[in-house]
Amino acid sequence: MPTFLFFAAGIISCGLLPSLPAMSWLVPGVLALVPLALLRGRARGYVRWPLAFLVGLAYAIFRAGWRLADELDPALIGKTVELVVVVREVSPFSGGIVEVEVESAESERVIPPRLALADFKRRDWPAGSRWRLPVRLRGRHAPANRFGLDGEQYAWANGVLGRGTAGKSRDRLEDANEPSAWLAKLRESLARRTVAVLGTTREAALITALTVGVTRGISREDRERFARTGLSHLIAISGLHIGLMAGLVAAVVKRVLVWRVPKRWAPRRIVAWSAVAGAGAYALLAGFGVPARRAFFMVLTVAVLMSLRRSMGGPFILAFTLCVVLVLDPFAIHAPGLWLSFAMVAALMSVTTGRRRAVGGWRGMASAQWATSWMSVIPVPVFFGSLPLVSPLANLLAIPFVSAVLVPLALLAVLLPWDWLLQACGWVAQGFLMAVEGLDGAPVLTLAMPPWPFTLVAMLGVFWVLLPRGVPGKWLALLLIWPFVSYRPPVLPDGVFRLTVLDVGQGLAVLVETARHSILYDTGALAAGRVILPGLAGRGISHLDRLVLSHHDKDHDGAAPDIVARVPATEVWAGQADTWLLPPAAIQCRPGLQWQYDGVEFEVLSPAESVRSRGKNDFSCVVQIRGRFQSALLTGDITARLEESLVAQYGAALGSTMMTSPHHGSKTSSSPRFLAAVQPTWVVVSAGHANQYGHPHAVVLARYREYGITVLRTDQSGAVTLTADKTVGVERLRQDTPRYWRSHSETKASTRLPLP
């Protein structure tokens, strides 16, 4: 078993590399260890372990290099190319995004074999259809933050190496007729029938997710509700559902074999391969995506071992299966589902291995839930930012119901031609959704994310807890888990503040932290669930002392309602307070308003009552922060006109060490007089990559360079953190934690100024 674990560790370690090394230094090491591994004796095992690690690492590097070769050529970014594409996605809930395979292109440059196309006209894209159309190409660049969903990592893991925008015109060609296209058409017909009978309802979206694996129809509100109750794994076809189908088929076949057993086949093998057939059929119906593939391979591996009559323990089977899954899909290491699946299987093994007979009924369910609840204490907060305290109860009730009632009924309803059965399934799904709503609202434990050694030690503690009853000193395991649960980031000294400009794409969101207080300045557009809330949770912030909304523009306050619904704010301040209609009532930003937190002073400089503007930008709430050593200016979207007014009113008092670039670096802001008055050393530009507005403008960047200002850009560096101590500490996510799988197609577009 150690050999398999070291092989898997080699594949896993590749995902942490900042860049892919040349194979030339790995091959000699492998060749040197091979003869030693063939020797006899105890030392042979110790040689096999590093050899297995190097082989796994070399294999992962080879596969990664192969995939990187399909990266979109940087010369094609922003270009329109005519493509012939095949739709591989089921489309009833496409939401204007469709995944396609590129069949041919009018370009000799590299275009990824798989693209995600945005269709702003929201046209119909039937599965298996072929089209010739112009596509404006983009790379897979996505916002990069320390916590929350990493869009680039997700795209890399799923093989979507580029994006594009579908043109207005398109010509339909003859449909694809290979087996994969036929399967996609079948899945789409089932999904469309579900929508035709039940309408575009929540129930139809849930049934479609559980049967054909299409989850896009599930609303953002329902997704967040599932996350808050710890039931997110139930809406994606993964190990639980594939294992359920395998077990159900195995149970039926086992019952049949009681009546008649073929003479040439061992009953055990028949049951095992029947389970594989059931799991494979369900995985194909679900589109054979990454989670379904992973679960199917697990079932297949167990069946093969049983057929070979190899008596293997549970840990060996789990380690061997992990290696098989990683060989077939080494990029699965980037998917939380891989780790959650194997962790839950390990937890279930811990309560069944070594028993003289299996514990069934409610005691068996309770024991399994106890084990999985313990196992989820670490990975769930790591991947999702918080730990729902209602999760054990919710899963104890939901898993049996979904497994024994909802999924089998949903499969029968979509496969059989009776509309009344599908309507009945809709009522059952409605009841399930109502039950989830009833469980929603329970407390959620927010855990700050500690350094990775804390996580590893805590996982050892969890495994210790799950060891058999006879193992002594289990209470000591809590000492290993406690540092992870109780971790809090180092407290800043009084008079020092930390300013984190989150990467929310085309928008602005700034987290300001002092020793014991937290302020959020703006929220971005729709980045609450993916960026802001995970970012707050990762810092251990469950309450905001102030939420400041610069002005009423979607890219600045669009996510605010979702944030205050999850993270309460003591006060809300706004440049346009009359537009905030939720509790607590907003306080209008006015010049002269001040407050102090932990030796750090905050002062509102604008907007004054005399401000008159046709647009919203000059109503931005401008806030100056003065710490013991440094100062900062948060500017919202003010224009040059308001900048002149601020210079006239405050003059040299505007001086600040760091500043957020007014209006994302627009050429209508950052006037010379304003920069001369503020004299910032650092300017952070928060803008979306290759945005349609051309932010930051080349003229503004040249002006910053002329004034000797160092520019940090979220579109190039991801989230940017400035710590205002005696010297300014600078953290840039992309540069400080580089990964080989980060998007490389934008390299030539980088214009970041060097740090002083």
C-alpha positions in Angstrom: 0.0 0.0 0.0 2.8 2.6 0.7 3.9 2.2 -2.9 0.5 3.3 -4.2 0.4 6.2 -1.7 3.8 7.5 -2.8 2.7 7.1 -6.5 -0.4 9.2 -5.8 1.7 11.7 -3.8 3.8 12.2 -6.9 0.8 13.1 -9.0 -0.6 15.3 -6.3 2.6 17.2 -5.9 2.6 18.2 -9.5 -0.4 20.4 -8.9 1.6 22.5 -6.5 4.5 23.3 -8.9 4.9 26.9 -10.0 6.0 25.7 -13.4 6.6 22.4 -15.1 10.2 21.2 -14.9 11.9 19.5 -17.8 11.6 15.7 -17.9 15.4 15.5 -18.4 16.1 15.7 -14.6 13.4 13.2 -13.7 14.2 10.4 -16.1 17.8 9.7 -14.9 16.5 9.5 -11.3 13.9 7.0 -12.3 16.3 4.9 -14.3 18.8 4.9 -11.4 16.3 3.6 -8.9 14.8 0.9 -11.1 17.7 -1.6 -10.7 17.7 -1.1 -6.9 14.0 -1.7 -6.7 14.5 -5.1 -8.4 16.9 -6.3 -5.7 15.7 -8.6 -2.9 15.6 -7.8 0.7 13.9 -5.3 3.0 15.7 -2.3 1.5 13.9 -2.9 -1.8 10.7 -1.5 -0.3 12.4 1.7 0.8 13.7 2.2 -2.8 10.3 1.5 -4.3 8.7 4.4 -2.5 10.8 7.2 -3.9 10.7 5.4 -7.3 6.9 5.4 -7.1 6.9 9.0 -6.2 9.1 10.0 -9.1 7.1 7.9 -11.6 3.9 9.5 -10.4 5.4 13.0 -10.7 6.8 12.3 -14.1 3.5 10.9 -15.4 1.6 14.0 -14.1 4.2 16.4 -15.6 3.8 14.5 -19.0 0.0 14.8 -18.9 0.1 18.4 -17.8 2.5 19.4 -20.6 0.2 17.6 -23.0 -2.7 19.6 -21.8 -0.8 22.9 -21.8 0.0 22.4 -25.5 -3.7 22.9 -26.1 -3.7 26.3 -24.5 -5.2 29.1 -26.6 -2.5 30.9 -28.6 -2.1 34.5 -27.0 -2.1 36.0 -30.5 -5.7 34.9 -30.9 -7.0 36.6 -27.7 -9.6 39.2 -28.7 -9.6 37.9 -32.3 -12.7 36.6 -34.1 -12.1 33.2 -35.8 -14.6 31.2 -37.7 -15.0 27.7 -36.1 -17.0 24.6 -36.7 -18.1 23.3 -33.3 -20.1 20.4 -31.9 -22.4 21.0 -28.9 -21.7 18.4 -26.2 -23.8 20.0 -23.5 -27.4 19.4 -22.6 -29.0 22.8 -23.1 -32.4 23.3 -21.4 -30.8 25.3 -18.6 -27.7 26.7 -20.5 -28.1 30.2 -19.1 -26.4 31.7 -22.2 -23.2 29.5 -21.7 -22.6 26.5 -23.8 -19.6 24.1 -23.9 -18.5 23.0 -27.3 -15.8 20.9 -29.0 -13.9 22.6 -31.8 -14.0 20.4 -34.9 -12.1 22.8 -37.2 -11.0 26.4 -37.4 -9.9 28.9 -40.0 -6.6 29.4 -38.2 -3.3 27.5 -38.0 -2.7 28.7 -34.5 -3.6 26.7 -31.4 -7.2 26.7 -30.4 -8.3 24.6 -27.4 -10.3 21.5 -28.3 -13.0 22.5 -25.8 -14.4 26.0 -25.3 -17.1 27.6 -23.2 -19.1 30.0 -25.4 -21.1 32.9 -24.1 -24.3 33.6 -26.2 -25.8 36.9 -25.2 -28.8 36.2 -27.5 -29.5 33.0 -25.5 -30.3 31.0 -28.6 -31.1 27.3 -28.6 -28.0 25.0 -28.9 -29.3 21.4 -29.2 -27.0 18.7 -27.9 -25.1 17.0 -30.8 -25.7 19.8 -33.2 -22.9 21.2 -35.4 -22.4 24.8 -36.2 -20.2 27.1 -38.3 -20.0 30.5 -36.6 -17.6 33.3 -35.8 -16.2 33.3 -32.2 -14.4 36.1 -30.5 -11.8 34.1 -28.5 -10.6 34.7 -24.9 -8.3 32.8 -22.6 -9.5 31.0 -19.5 -8.4 33.9 -17.3 -10.7 34.2 -14.2 -10.6 36.2 -10.9 -7.9 34.8 -8.5 -8.4 35.0 -4.8 -6.9 33.2 -1.8 -10.3 31.8 -0.8 -13.4 30.8 -2.8 -13.9 29.3 -6.2 -10.9 29.5 -8.5 -12.3 29.7 -12.0 -9.0 28.9 -13.7 -8.4 25.8 -11.6 -11.9 24.6 -12.2 -11.5 25.2 -16.0 -8.2 23.4 -16.0 -9.5 20.4 -14.1 -12.4 20.1 -16.6 -10.4 20.6 -19.7 -12.0 23.9 -20.7 -8.9 25.7 -21.8 -10.5 28.7 -23.5 -13.6 30.8 -23.7 -15.3 32.8 -26.4 -18.3 34.9 -27.5 -20.6 33.4 -30.1 -21.2 35.7 -33.1 -24.6 37.0 -34.2 -24.7 34.8 -37.3 -24.4 31.0 -37.3 -25.0 28.2 -39.9 -26.3 24.8 -38.7 -24.5 21.9 -40.3 -25.4 18.2 -40.2 -25.6 16.9 -36.7 -22.9 14.7 -35.2 -23.7 11.0 -35.2 -21.0 9.4 -33.1 -21.9 7.6 -29.9 -21.2 10.5 -27.7 -23.5 12.8 -29.7 -26.2 10.1 -29.6 -25.9 9.9 -25.8 -26.0 13.7 -25.5 -29.2 13.8 -27.6 -30.7 11.2 -25.4 -29.9 13.1 -22.2 -31.2 16.3 -23.7 -34.5 14.7 -24.7 -35.0 13.5 -21.1 -34.2 16.9 -19.7 -36.5 18.7 -22.2 -39.3 16.3 -21.4 -38.9 17.0 -17.7 -39.1 20.8 -18.4 -42.1 20.3 -20.7 -44.0 18.4 -18.0 -42.9 20.4 -14.9 -42.0 23.8 -16.4 -38.8 25.7 -15.6 -39.4 25.1 -11.9 -37.0 24.4 -9.0 -38.3 20.8 -9.0 -37.5 20.3 -12.7 -34.0 21.7 -12.1 -33.4 19.3 -9.2 -34.8 16.3 -11.1 -32.7 17.1 -14.1 -29.6 17.4 -11.9 -30.2 14.1 -10.3 -30.8 12.2 -13.5 -28.8 13.6 -16.4 -26.3 15.6 -14.4 -27.3 19.1 -15.6 -27.1 21.4 -12.6 -27.3 24.9 -14.3 -31.0 25.1 -13.8 -30.6 25.2 -10.0 -30.9 28.8 -8.9 -28.2 30.6 -7.0 -30.5 30.8 -4.0 -31.0 27.1 -3.9 -27.3 26.4 -4.3 -26.5 28.6 -1.4 -29.2 27.0 0.6 -27.8 23.5 -0.1 -24.3 24.9 0.9 -25.6 26.3 4.2 -27.1 23.0 5.2 -24.2 20.9 4.0 -26.1 19.2 1.3 -24.3 20.5 -1.8 -23.0 17.0 -2.6 -26.6 15.8 -3.2 -27.2 18.0 -6.2 -24.2 16.7 -8.2 -23.9 13.2 -9.5 -20.8 12.0 -7.7 -19.7 9.0 -5.6 -22.8 8.9 -3.5 -25.2 8.6 -6.5 -23.0 6.2 -8.5 -22.4 4.1 -5.5 -26.2 4.1 -4.8 -26.9 2.8 -8.2 -24.2 0.2 -8.0 -25.5 -1.0 -4.7 -29.1 -1.0 -5.9 -28.3 -3.1 -8.9 -26.1 -5.5 -6.9 -29.0 -6.0 -4.4 -31.5 -6.8 -7.1 -29.1 -9.2 -8.8 -28.3 -10.9 -5.5 -32.0 -11.4 -4.9 -32.5 -12.9 -8.4 -29.5 -15.3 -7.9 -31.2 -16.8 -4.9 -33.7 -18.4 -7.3 -31.2 -19.3 -10.0 -27.4 -19.4 -10.1 -25.6 -19.9 -13.4 -23.2 -22.9 -13.2 -20.3 -21.3 -15.1 -20.3 -18.1 -13.1 -19.5 -17.4 -9.5 -22.4 -15.5 -7.9 -19.9 -13.0 -6.4 -18.6 -12.1 -9.8 -22.1 -11.7 -11.3 -23.1 -9.3 -8.5 -19.8 -7.3 -8.8 -20.1 -6.9 -12.6 -23.8 -6.1 -12.4 -22.9 -3.3 -10.0 -20.3 -2.1 -12.6 -23.0 -2.1 -15.3 -25.4 -0.2 -13.2 -22.9 2.4 -12.2 -21.7 2.7 -15.8 -25.2 3.2 -17.1 -25.9 5.9 -14.6 -22.6 7.6 -15.2 -23.2 7.7 -19.0 -26.7 9.0 -18.4 -25.2 11.8 -16.3 -22.8 12.7 -19.1 -19.8 10.8 -17.7 -18.4 14.0 -16.3 -15.4 14.1 -14.0 -17.2 13.3 -10.7 -19.2 10.5 -12.3 -16.1 9.1 -14.0 -14.2 9.1 -10.8 -17.0 7.2 -8.9 -17.4 4.7 -11.8 -13.7 3.9 -11.8 -13.9 3.2 -8.0 -16.6 0.7 -8.6 -14.8 -0.9 -11.5 -11.6 -1.2 -9.5 -13.3 -3.0 -6.7 -15.1 -5.4 -9.2 -11.8 -6.2 -10.9 -10.1 -7.1 -7.6 -13.0 -9.2 -6.6 -13.0 -11.0 -10.0 -9.3 -11.8 -9.5 -10.1 -13.2 -6.1 -7.6 -11.0 -4.5 -8.4 -10.6 -0.8 -7.4 -7.1 -0.1 -8.1 -4.9 2.9 -10.2 -1.7 2.7 -7.2 0.6 3.0 -5.4 -1.2 0.2 -8.4 -1.1 -2.1 -8.9 2.6 -1.4 -5.2 3.5 -2.1 -5.2 1.3 -5.3 -8.4 2.9 -6.5 -7.0 6.4 -5.8 -4.1 5.5 -8.1 -6.3 4.2 -10.8 -8.5 7.4 -10.7 -5.4 9.6 -10.8 -3.8 7.7 -13.7 -7.0 8.1 -15.7 -7.5 11.7 -14.7 -4.5 13.3 -13.0 -6.3 16.6 -13.0 -8.9 15.4 -10.6 -6.7 16.5 -7.8 -8.0 20.0 -8.4 -11.6 19.0 -7.7 -12.9 19.1 -4.1 -15.1 16.2 -5.0 -12.1 13.8 -5.3 -11.0 14.5 -1.7 -14.5 14.5 -0.2 -15.4 11.2 -2.0 -12.3 9.3 -0.8 -12.5 10.9 2.7 -16.1 9.8 3.1 -15.3 6.3 1.9 -12.4 6.1 4.4 -14.8 7.2 7.1 -17.3 4.6 6.3 -14.6 1.9 6.2 -13.5 2.9 9.7 -16.9 1.9 11.1 -17.2 -1.3 9.2 -13.7 -2.7 9.0 -12.8 -5.3 11.7 -16.4 -6.0 12.7 -17.6 -9.6 13.0 -20.8 -8.6 11.3 -22.2 -5.5 9.8 -24.4 -3.2 11.8 -27.6 -2.5 10.0 -30.8 -0.5 10.5 -30.8 2.8 12.2 -27.7 2.0 14.3 -25.7 1.4 11.1 -26.9 4.7 9.6 -26.2 6.6 12.8 -22.7 5.1 13.0 -22.0 6.0 9.4 -23.3 9.5 9.9 -21.1 9.9 13.0 -18.0 8.9 11.0 -18.7 11.1 8.0 -19.5 14.0 10.2 -16.2 13.7 11.9 -14.4 13.3 8.6 -16.1 16.5 7.2 -14.9 18.7 10.0 -11.6 19.5 8.1 -12.2 19.2 4.3 -15.6 21.0 4.2 -14.3 24.3 5.7 -11.1 24.0 3.6 -13.1 23.8 0.4 -16.2 25.7 1.2 -15.1 28.3 3.8 -17.5 27.3 6.7 -18.9 24.3 8.5 -22.7 24.1 8.7 -23.6 22.9 12.2 -26.8 21.4 10.9 -25.0 19.3 8.4 -24.9 16.0 10.4 -28.7 16.2 11.1 -29.4 17.3 7.5 -27.4 14.5 6.0 -28.8 11.9 8.4 -32.3 12.8 7.1 -31.5 13.7 3.5 -29.1 10.9 2.4 -31.5 8.0 3.1 -34.4 10.0 1.5 -32.5 11.0 -1.6 -30.9 7.5 -1.9 -33.9 5.4 -1.4 -36.7 7.6 -2.7 -35.9 10.6 -4.7 -33.1 9.3 -7.0 -34.8 6.0 -7.9 -38.1 7.7 -8.5 -36.5 10.4 -10.6 -34.8 7.9 -12.8 -38.0 5.9 -13.3 -39.9 9.1 -14.0 -37.6 10.3 -16.7 -37.1 6.9 -18.3 -40.7 5.8 -18.4 -43.2 7.6 -20.7 -45.8 8.4 -18.0 -46.2 12.1 -17.3 -48.1 11.4 -14.1 -45.1 9.7 -12.6 -42.9 12.7 -13.5 -45.5 15.0 -11.8 -45.5 12.8 -8.7 -41.7 13.0 -8.7 -42.0 16.8 -8.9 -44.2 16.8 -5.8 -41.6 14.6 -3.9 -38.8 17.0 -5.0 -40.9 20.0 -3.9 -41.3 18.4 -0.5 -37.5 17.8 -0.3 -36.8 21.4 -1.2 -39.2 22.7 1.4 -37.5 20.5 4.0 -34.1 22.0 3.0 -35.6 25.5 3.4 -36.8 24.4 6.9 -33.3 23.4 7.9 -31.8 26.6 6.4 -31.0 29.4 8.9 -29.2 27.2 11.4 -25.8 28.5 12.7 -22.8 28.1 10.5 -19.4 27.9 12.0 -16.9 30.2 10.3 -13.3 29.0 10.5 -10.3 31.0 9.5 -8.1 29.0 7.2 -4.8 28.1 8.9 -1.5 27.3 7.2 -1.5 23.8 5.5 0.6 22.1 8.3 -2.4 22.8 10.7 -4.7 21.0 8.2 -2.5 17.9 7.9 -2.2 17.6 11.7 -5.9 18.0 12.1 -6.6 15.3 9.5 -4.3 12.9 11.5 -6.4 13.7 14.5 -9.6 12.9 12.7 -8.3 9.5 11.5 -7.2 8.9 15.1 -10.7 9.5 16.3 -12.1 7.1 13.7 -9.8 4.2 14.7 -11.5 1.2 16.3 -12.7 1.4 19.9 -9.8 -0.4 21.4 -7.3 2.2 20.4 -6.2 4.0 23.5 -5.8 7.8 24.1 -8.4 8.9 21.6 -9.1 12.1 23.5 -5.6 13.2 22.6 -6.7 13.4 19.0 -8.7 16.5 20.0 -5.4 18.2 20.7 -4.4 17.7 17.1 -7.8 19.0 15.8 -8.0 22.0 18.1 -5.3 24.2 16.5 -7.2 24.0 13.2 -10.6 24.8 14.7 -9.3 27.6 16.9 -6.9 29.2 14.5 -7.1 33.0 14.0 -4.9 35.1 11.8 -2.1 37.0 13.6 -3.6 40.2 15.2 -2.3 43.4 13.7 -0.7 45.9 16.1 -2.6 49.0 17.0 -2.2 51.7 14.4 -1.6 49.2 11.6 -4.2 48.3 9.0 -4.4 45.7 6.2 -6.0 46.6 2.9 -7.0 43.7 0.6 -8.4 44.5 -2.8 -10.2 41.4 -3.8 -10.3 40.3 -7.4 -14.0 40.6 -8.4 -13.4 41.2 -12.1 -14.8 44.4 -13.4 -15.7 46.0 -10.1 -14.4 46.9 -6.7 -14.3 45.3 -3.2 -11.8 46.2 -0.5 -11.5 44.5 2.8 -9.9 46.8 5.5 -8.8 45.1 8.7 -7.4 46.6 11.9 -6.4 44.8 15.1 -10.0 44.0 16.1 -12.3 45.4 13.4 -13.3 44.7 9.8 -14.7 47.0 7.2 -15.8 46.1 3.7 -15.7 49.0 1.1 -17.8 48.0 -1.9 -18.8 44.5 -2.9 -18.4 44.0 -6.6 -21.3 42.9 -8.8 -22.2 39.3 -8.3 -19.2 38.1 -6.4 -20.7 37.3 -3.0 -20.8 33.6 -3.1 -17.7 33.0 -5.1 -15.4 35.7 -3.7 -16.6 38.0 -0.9 -18.2 35.5 1.5 -15.4 32.9 1.2 -12.8 35.7 1.6 -14.4 36.9 4.8 -14.8 33.3 6.1 -11.2 32.5 5.2 -10.1 35.4 7.4 -12.4 34.2 10.2 -14.7 37.2 9.8 -18.3 36.5 10.7 -19.4 40.1 11.4 -18.6 43.4 9.7 -18.3 46.5 11.8 -19.0 48.7 8.8 -20.1 48.1 5.2 -19.3 51.2 3.0 -21.0 51.4 -0.4 -19.3 54.0 -2.5 -22.2 54.6 -4.8 -25.2 52.8 -6.3 -23.6 51.1 -9.3 -23.9 47.3 -9.9 -20.1 46.7 -10.0 -19.8 48.4 -6.6 -22.8 47.4 -4.5 -24.4 44.6 -6.6 -23.4 41.9 -4.1 -24.3 43.8 -1.0 -27.7 42.3 -0.3 -26.3 38.8 -0.4 -23.5 39.7 1.9 -25.5 41.3 4.6 -27.9 38.4 4.5 -25.0 36.1 5.5 -22.6 38.4 7.3 -24.3 41.0 9.5 -23.0 44.5 9.4 -23.3 46.8 12.4 -23.6 49.9 10.2 -24.0 50.6 6.5 -22.6 53.8 5.1 -23.3 54.8 1.5 -22.6 57.6 -1.0 -26.2 57.3 -2.1 -27.9 56.2 1.1 -31.4 56.6 -0.3 -30.8 53.6 -2.7 -30.2 51.2 0.2 -33.5 49.7 1.2 -32.4 46.9 3.5 -31.7 46.9 7.3 -29.8 48.3 8.8 -30.7 51.7 7.4 -27.7 53.3 5.5 -26.0 56.4 6.9 -25.3 59.0 4.3 -21.6 59.7 3.7 -20.8 63.3 4.3 -17.5 65.2 4.6 -16.2 65.4 8.1 -17.7 62.1 9.4 -15.0 60.3 11.3 -14.4 57.2 13.4 -11.5 55.3 14.9 -10.7 51.7 15.2 -7.7 50.3 17.1 -5.5 53.4 16.6 -6.5 53.8 12.9 -8.5 56.9 11.9 -11.2 56.9 9.1 -12.6 60.1 7.6 -15.2 60.6 4.9 -14.1 63.3 2.4 -17.0 63.2 -0.1 -19.7 63.5 -1.4 -20.8 66.9 -0.2 -24.4 68.1 -0.3 -23.4 70.5 -3.0 -22.3 67.8 -5.5 -24.3 67.9 -8.7 -23.7 65.4 -11.4 -25.6 63.8 -14.2 -24.1 60.4 -13.4 -23.6 58.4 -10.2 -19.8 58.3 -10.1 -19.2 61.7 -8.4 -21.5 60.6 -5.5 -18.9 58.1 -4.5 -18.1 57.9 -0.8 -14.4 58.8 -0.6 -12.7 57.5 2.6 -9.3 58.3 3.8 -7.6 55.9 6.3 -4.7 57.2 8.5 -2.7 54.7 10.4 0.3 55.1 12.7 2.8 54.7 9.8 0.8 54.8 6.5 -2.4 56.1 5.0 -4.8 55.1 2.2 -7.4 56.7 0.0 -10.5 54.7 -1.2 -11.8 56.6 -4.2 -14.8 54.7 -5.7 -15.6 56.0 -9.2 -14.9 59.7 -8.8 -14.1 61.6 -12.0 -11.6 64.3 -12.7 -14.2 66.9 -11.9 -14.7 65.7 -8.3 -10.9 65.2 -8.0 -10.4 68.9 -8.7 -13.0 69.7 -6.0 -11.2 67.5 -3.5 -7.8 69.1 -4.3 -9.4 72.6 -3.8 -10.9 71.6 -0.4 -8.2 69.4 1.1 -5.0 70.2 -0.8 -1.9 68.4 0.7 -4.1 66.7 3.3 -5.1 64.2 0.6 -1.6 62.8 0.8 -1.7 59.0 1.1 0.7 56.2 0.8 -1.7 54.0 -1.2 -4.8 54.5 -3.2 -7.4 52.6 -5.2 -7.4 53.9 -8.7 -10.4 56.1 -9.3 -13.0 54.5 -11.7 -10.8 51.4 -12.3 -8.2 53.5 -14.2 -10.6 55.3 -16.5 -9.1 58.1 -18.6 -11.8 60.4 -17.1 -10.1 60.1 -13.7 -6.6 60.3 -12.1 -6.0 63.8 -13.1 -2.4 65.3 -12.8 -3.4 67.7 -10.0 -5.1 65.0 -8.0 -2.1 62.7 -8.3 0.2 65.6 -7.3 -1.9 66.2 -4.2 -2.2 62.6 -3.1 1.3 61.5 -4.0 0.7 57.8 -3.6 3.5 55.3 -3.6 1.1 52.5 -4.6 -2.0 52.5 -6.7 -4.2 49.4 -7.0 -6.3 49.1 -10.1 -9.4 46.8 -9.7 -10.5 45.9 -13.2 -11.7 42.9 -15.1 -9.3 41.1 -17.5 -9.6 42.4 -21.1 -12.8 44.3 -20.0 -14.9 46.1 -22.7 -14.1 49.6 -21.2 -10.4 49.4 -21.8 -9.6 49.9 -18.0 -7.0 50.8 -17.0 -6.4 53.2 -19.9 -2.9 53.5 -21.3 -2.9 57.2 -20.8 -3.6 56.8 -17.0 -0.9 54.1 -16.7 1.6 56.4 -18.4 0.6 59.1 -16.0 1.2 56.8 -13.0 4.6 56.0 -14.4 5.4 59.6 -14.9 4.6 60.3 -11.2 6.7 57.3 -10.0 3.8 55.4 -8.8 3.9 51.6 -8.6 0.8 50.1 -10.1 -0.8 46.8 -8.9 -3.6 45.4 -11.0 -6.1 42.7 -10.0 -6.5 41.6 -13.6 -2.8 40.6 -13.6 -2.0 39.9 -10.0 -5.3 38.6 -8.6 -6.1 39.8 -5.1 -3.7 42.4 -3.8 -3.0 42.9 -0.1 -1.1 45.9 1.3 -0.2 45.9 5.0 0.3 49.4 6.3 3.1 48.9 8.9 6.4 50.7 9.2 7.0 49.5 5.7 4.3 48.5 3.3 4.0 44.8 2.9 2.8 43.7 -0.5 1.1 40.4 -1.4 0.0 39.5 -5.0 -1.7 36.2 -5.2 -0.6 35.2 -8.7 3.0 36.2 -8.2 3.4 35.0 -4.6 1.7 31.6 -5.1 2.3 30.7 -8.8 1.0 27.5 -10.2 1.8 25.9 -13.6 -2.0 25.6 -14.4 -2.6 29.3 -14.1 -3.7 30.8 -17.4 -0.6 31.5 -19.6 -2.4 32.9 -22.6 -2.4 36.5 -21.2 1.4 36.7 -20.5 2.0 39.1 -23.4 -0.7 41.5 -22.2 1.1 42.1 -18.8 2.1 45.7 -18.3 2.7 45.6 -14.5 5.3 48.2 -13.4 8.2 46.8 -11.4 8.2 47.2 -7.6 10.6 49.7 -6.1 
